[in-house]
Amino acid sequence: MALIITSECINCDVCEPECPNQAISMGEDYYVIDPARCTECVGHFGEPQCVQVCPVECIPVDPAHVETHQQLERKYVMLQAAQGSTVCAS
């Protein structure tokens, strides 16, 4: 599942640098998450880093982009391959 940033976002700028996939960027009114790049930090960390640092808890799972852990792992591998990184798939 990709995550989504809700309108409760206060644009505090702490989530964007925490994303290892560069999935977070400034939207028109508040930060947004690109579901094609969001792996919920699978492959990088045990927990989504943006959720960990968000002071207003406005980053839930996006019900429009439901993915299994295996799908998130495959997305991680594909993103890393596109960046030219070497990864070990589990």
Sequence and secondary structure as in RCSB ss.txt:
>XXXX:A:sequence
MALIITSECINCDVCEPECPNQAISMGEDYYVIDPARCTECVGHFGEPQCVQVCPVECIPVDPAHVETHQQLERK
YVMLQAAQGSTVCAS
>XXXX:A:secstr
  B   TT    S SGGG TT  EEE SSSEEE TTT  TTTTT SS HHHHH TT    B TTS   HHHHHHH
HHHHHHHTT      
